[in-house]
Each structure stands twice: as structure tokens, then as C-alpha cells.
Amino acid sequence: MTVRQHLATLERDGLVVFVEERQRMGRPHFVFSLTEQGDESFHMRYDRIALQLLLEVGRLDSQEIAGLSAEEKTALLFDRLADRFISRYRPRMGPLTLPQRIAAVTDALHTESGFTEWAATPEGYEIRDYNCFFDRLNGTTANHCRWHERILTELLETPIECRSDAPPSVQLCHFVIKSPDTRAGARPMAAVLSIAGAHREPYATG
């Protein structure tokens, strides 16, 4: 009831909306998501990204962009931004295990871009960034965030899979990392969750 009261207040203020999902049995479920106004209430580090973009534009060589389309130039800039991020955080990965790398990368993403969390799942792991302005600034219709994809692939050193399962109103970048044990058919691990900035290591959820 306390959660419903908070949600009712957020809905009244135009920060969330909900849709009803009918179930075969029992009470209906309600799925809440942020409105555009709600999404904009999160802190956006546009000043930081603007400075980074200006620096990268200044470093571009005319030969590098000769013959490129506008979309290809944009992709090149975002690749450069991702590569700077990778070079900054790669030394911190060291001999970390995969879950430790995921926790460290999630913490870095939370610092850099938005509200990021990770969890262990029956498939392996997943990373969700709910406030990715890199994807929004990219301005493409692709179903994945080029910036996140490049960073996660390089820093985790393992294949990742993009999931585009969020409602259109949600600014979400969702990636799945399948663990070797899960791919080999081992027992699924218990679900754990770590929200960056709150816990360096995951804790069991009830």
C-alpha cells in the first residue's frame, strides 16, 4: 500500500503512467513507466558530454572523415567517446572475475551516464541503464546503444546481447551477458541485484 501511495503521487504529478495487464487468474497487474517529464527529472550530465564531444571534434583529422556520411561521422564520434571511456577504466579491470567486472563496469556507467544496475539471472547476468543520454543523443533508430555496446564488449571481454524489451516511453539500455556455466547447462544461479553507487558486491534479494 505504501508503494501504491507513492505511485499515485507520482502519477498525479505527471511523472509516471501505467497500463493494466489482465491475468488469467487473480487481480490484474499494473505496469508503471516514466513519462517524458519523469525521465527529464533525472540528472543529465549534458555539460560533461558536450565538453567531451567538442574535444573529440577538435581531434578529428580531415582525412578521417573524408567521404563519410553524417550518420557515419556521428558513429565515429561516439566510438571515440567509448574508446576514451574504455582506456580510462580498463586498468581497473585487472584480474577481476566476470561478476566483479560487471559490478565495476556498472559502477563506472552509473558515474558516467545514468542510473545503472546489474543482476544475476538464470541466463547469466544483465545490465540495465535507465538514464542513457548517449543513446538519446545518438539520434538513431537502431535497437541498441552503440556507446554501451562497444564499452561492455571491450571491458567485459565476453559476448553481450542487446535486449530491446522496454516500452517506448522508457529510456533504457538493456544488455544480457550469458555466463559460461549457464551456456554449459549448469544450474541457474539465485537472483542478485546491485545498484551502482550503493553496493560494490551483489546482495541476495528475497
N, C-alpha and C positions, 0 to 999 in steps of 0.2 A: 504493500500500500504506500509506503514511503517513496518508493521508486516511481509509482504511478503519479503521486502528487508532484514530484519534481518534473516528470514528463509533461504533466498537464500545464505546469507553469511555463515550461519551455515552448509548448505548443501555443499557449496564449500569447507569448511574446514573439511568435513567428519564427522561432529558431529551429523547430522540428516539425515534421509532418509524419503521419502514419497511414499504413494501409492494413486492411483486415485480411487475414488468411484463414479461410474456413478449413476446419479439420473434419475428418470423417466421424470422429467421436469427440465428445467433450466441448469445452469452450473454445471459441475462436482465438487465434493468435494475432497479435498486432505487431507489425514491423515498423519501427521508427527510423527515420533518417533525417539528416540535416537539410535544412533549406539553404538557399544561396546566402541568405542573411546569416544563418547559423554558421555556415562554412567560413564566411568572411570574419567572424568573430575570433577565429584563431589567429594567433600572431603570425604574420608573414614577414620573412626577412628579405623583403624586396630590395632594401638598400644594399644588403650584402651581395645578393645575386647580381644586381645592376653593376656594382663595382667589379665583380669577377668577370662579367661579360665584357665590360669596357676594356679590362686588361687583356682578355683573350683577343678581342678585335684588334687591339694595338699590336699584338704579337703576330698576327696573320701576315703571311708573305703573299704578295700578289700572285706568285706562281701557284700557290696552294689552292687559290680559289678561282683561278682562270678556267672558264668553261663550265663552272658549277652552276646549277640552278639555285633559286632562292631557298628551296627546301633542303638541298644538299649543303648549302652554306650554313643553314641553321643546324643541321645534323652535325656538321663539323665542329661548330662552336660548343654544342652540348657534349660531344665526345671529348673535346679539350677540357671542359669543366669536370667531366667524370674522371679523366686521367689525372688531373690535379688532385682530386679527392683521393684517388687510389694511391698516388705516390705519397700523400700525406699520412695515410693510415696503414699502408702495407707493412711498415716496420713494426707496428704494434701487433700484427697477427702472429709473427714468430712461430713457435711450435704448438700453437693452440689446437685443441681438438675441434671438430666441426661444430658441436654445440657452443663451445666457447667463442669460436669465430663468429657464429651467428649472433650471439649476445653482444660481442664487441662491435660488430658492424651495425647492429640495430641501435646501439648506444650512439655511435657516430652519426647515423642517419637522423636520429632524434635531435642531436645537437645542430645538424646542418640544415635540415629541411622541415621537419614537422613532428607530428605525433606518431611515433613508430613503436610497434610491439612485435614480439615473436612468440611462437608457441610450438610445442611438440605435438604432432598429430599422428594418427595411425600410418600415414604415408611417410612421415619423417619430420619435417619442420615447415613452418610457414612464417613469412614476414609480411606485415601489413603497415603501410604508411598512409595515414588518413588525411594528411595535410600536405601533399606533394605539390608545390607550386612549380617545380621543374616540368612536370607533366603538363600543367596548365599553360605555362609559358611556351612550351614547345609548339602548341597550337596545331598538332596533327590529329588525324582521325584514327591513328593506329590504336590497337587494343593493348599496347604495352608502353611502359615508360622507358625510353631509350637510356636515360640517365641512370635509373635504378638498375636496369638490366646489365649494363656494362660494369657498374660498380660491384654488384653482387657476384657476377660471374668471375671477375678478377680476384676479389678479396676472399671469397669463399672457396675458390678453386674447385668447384664442383658444378655440375649442370643444374640449372634452375628452370622453372616453368612459370610463365605468367598466367594468372587467372583473372579473367575479366567478368567476375560474377557479382559485382556491386551494382546497385541501382544507379541510373544516370545522375541522380542528384548527389551522389556521394563521390567526393574526390579521393579515391582510393587506389593505391598501387599495391597489388597483392601477388606475392610470389611464393611458390612451393619448392622446397628442396627435399628431394627424396633421399633418405639415408641408405647407405649400402646394406645395412642389416634388413631394412624394410624391403628393399628390392630383392634381397635373397630369400624373403619369405619368413623372416623372424617374427616373433610375437610383437604386436603393436605396443608401443610404449604408452605409459599413462600420460594424460594431457597435462602440460605445464604451460605457464604463461609468464612472460617477463615484459613489463613496460619499461622502455628505455628511460634512464634517469631515475628510476625508482629502485631497481634491483639489478645488480650485476649478474647474478645467477638466478635461474628459474626457481619457482617455488610451486609446490603441488597445489592444485585447486580442488575444491570439493565438488 
